[in-house]
């Protein structure tokens, strides 16, 4: 072989190798961009979650009402990093949680009533995260008492109203959430389970459990004020009446409660006290 032929052949090999390296670099770059895009989409998707209700009936004592937590406000308006709340610690103590992975319920690691395997109990975890953050950011403008006032976060009652009705608008209903879970009993003389009101049906089965997000019953959820979306997906007013009135009527029939009105509209529909 001539000297010039060998030099040409070496040149071809070098060009081919460079093309291959460039191609691989491009592929890797595309992969990285794709992964980054997927990560951003996942993070943005999580940020879009609006209201999350923090509540567990399994506390043995000192059970307060639910906490309405606005995920959207904390993520967008308050600019709180996802990692300030979400965590998944490795053996080395590093937080490996990622918004494009699976987000478990807090109760999976934090037991409601006791410290387990060195992991603080659920109430302590919430209070450490929320109260410390609120205090550091001074959201109550120096009023230290407000950090200790349970009612600033825990709801005792919920105002049920919807402006979407076109006619026969009644006054709002003040629903005593804390009384329904702590004081009132069902037909069997047992505490009213969360699942008796909250529901998320899949193939006819209520799959909602404690710790799941609580959607708005109205237009943001499943029950529209004006339109029935399906045979069992009633309009909002009918859904409320079927749930509340039927339960109250059964209790009155069984002579187990004198505080369960179901006939008179004004007994429930009245201005909040």
N, C-alpha and C positions, 0 to 999 in steps of 0.2 A: 504494500500500500504506500502511496505517495505521502509525503509529509503534509501537503496541503489538504489531502483528503481526510487525514486524521484530525487536523485542526478544525476543518469544517464539521466533522462528525461530533467532536467535543463541543463545538458551538451549539449544534442542534440540541445535544443533551442538556446543556446549560439553560438554553431558552425554554426547553420543555419542563425542566425542573422549576424554573422561575414561574412559569405559567401555572404549574401544579400547586406551588406554594401560594401564589396569589389567589388561585381558585379556592384553596382550602381556607385562606384567611378571609376571603369574601363570604364563604359558607359559614365560618365561625362567627363572623360579624353579623350575618343575617340571623343566625341562631340566637345570638346575644340580644339583638334588637327585638326579635320575636318574643323571647323570654321576658325582656324588660316590658314590652307592650302588654303581655299577658299579666304581668305583675301589677302594672299600672291599672289595667282594666279591673283586676280583682280588688285592688285597694279602693278604686272609685266606686265599685259595686257595693263594697262594705260601707263606704261613707254615705251611700244613698239610704241606708236603713234609717228610718226616722225614730219612732218611739219604741223603746224597749221597757217592759215592765219588770222590775226586779222584785221578786217575791217568792217565798217558799213557805208552805204551810207546815213543813216538817220541823220547824223550830219547836223545842220543848217548852220554852218559856220566853217571856219578854217579846212576844210576837207583835210587831207593829204592822201598820198597813203597808200596801205596796208602794214602791218608789217609781215614779214615772221618769225615766231617763231618756233625754233627747240625744240620741247618738249623732244625728245630723248636725245639731248645734255644736256639740263638743268637737266633732271632726272638722267642720267647715268654719263656723263662726268663732269658736274659741281656739281653734288651731291646736288641739291637743293631739300629740303623736299617738298612733295606734299602740305603740309599744309601752306607753305609760300605763295602760290598763291590761292589754292582752299579753299573756306570757306562757311560755312552755319551756321550762328550764331543763337543760341537759345536765349530765353528771358533773360537768365542769363548772356549773353555775351560770352558764351563758343562756340568755333568752333567745331561743331558736324559733319562736313563733313568727309566722309570716302570713300576711293578709291573703295570699293566694293559696294557702293551705286550708286545712279544716279547723274551724274555731269551735272548740268544745264548750259545753256549759260549765260555768264556774263550779257547780256542785259536783262535777266529775272528780275534782281534786280536793276541793274544800268541803269537808263534812259540815252539815248545819249545826251540830250540837257538841262536837268535840274535836280537839286537835288530833290529827292522825298521821303517823309516820313523819313527824316533824313539820307537817303542813298545817298552817293556822286554820281555824274554823271559818266557816263562810261569812258570818256576821263581822268578825274581826277583819277579814280580808276586804270586805266592802268598805268598812269604816276607815281602815288605814288608807285605802286608795282614795276614797272620795273626800273624807273630812280633812285629811292632810293636804290634799291638792287645793281644796277650797280655802283653807287657812293660808297656805303659801301665796295664793293669788289674791288673798284679802277680798273675797267676793262680797263679804258683809261689811266692808268698810270699817274694820276695827271693832265691830260689836261682837265680842267673844262669846256672849251668851247664845247667840244664834247658831253657833256651831254645835251646841249641846241640845238644841231644841229639836226633838224628833219630828215634830209636825212640819218643819220647814221642808223636809224631803218625803216623809212617809204620809201617804194620803189616808185620811180617816173616812172621807166621803168623796163621791164622784158625782159631778153635775152632768146629768144626761139630757142633752138637748141637740136638736139638729135643725138648722135653718133651711134645709133642703125641701121640707114639706111644702106643698103648694096650697093646701087648705086644712082647716080644722087643726090649726097649730095650738097645742096645749102648752101650759107652762112647763118649765123644765122639771125633771125628777131628780131629787137629791137621793142618791143611792148610798146607803150606809155600808160601805164595803167592809169595814172592820167589824161591825156588828154581825154581818152575815157570816163571817168566817169564825168569829170568836164567841158570839153570844147565841145566835139563832141555830136551831137544829133542824134536820130534815125529818121526813116521816118516820124514819127508823130510830129517831132520837140521837142521831149522830151529827157530828160537825159537817157542814155543807162543804163538799169537795169543790176545788177550783173547776174541775172538769164538768160540773153540773151547769156552769154558765159559759166558760171558755171552751171553744172547740175549733178544730181544724180537721175537716173530714177528708179521708182518702179511702175510696172504694166503700163508702158507707160506714167507715169506722173512725171514731174520734181519736186522732193520733196526737192531740195536744197534751203536753205534760208540763209539770212545774218547771219553770226556767225557760220555757219557749217564749218567743216574742208574742206580745198581745197586740193584735191589730185593732184598728178602729172598727167598730161594728158597722159604721156607716159607709159612705161612698169609698173611703180608702180601703175598707175591708171587703166584705162579701155582700152585705145587705144594703142595697140601694134604697134611699128614702121613697122613691117613686116606682121602681121597676123590680118585679120579681125575676131573678136571673135563672131560676130553675124551679122544678116541682117542689123541691125541699129547701130551696134557697129563697126564703120569703123576703118580702119587703121589710124594711127596718122596723116599722111600727108593729107589724104582725110578729116578727121575731121576738121583740121585747115582750109583747103581750103574751105570747105563747109560753115564754120562759118564766116571766114573773107572775102573771095572773094564774097560770095553771098550778104553779108551786104554792102560791098563797091560798088558792081555792082548796087544794088538797089538805093543806094544814088546817084551814078553818073547818073543813068537813070532819077531819079527824079530831077536832077539838083540842089540838095541841098548841094552838097559838091564837091569841086575841089581837096580835099586832100585825096581822097579814091581810090588809085590805085588798079587795079585788073587784068590787063593783063600782064604787064611787071614783070618778076620775080625779076629783080634787084631793082624794086621800093620798095620792102619789104625786100628781101634777100640781105642784105649788112652788111659790118662790122659795129659794133656799133661806133657811133661818139665819 
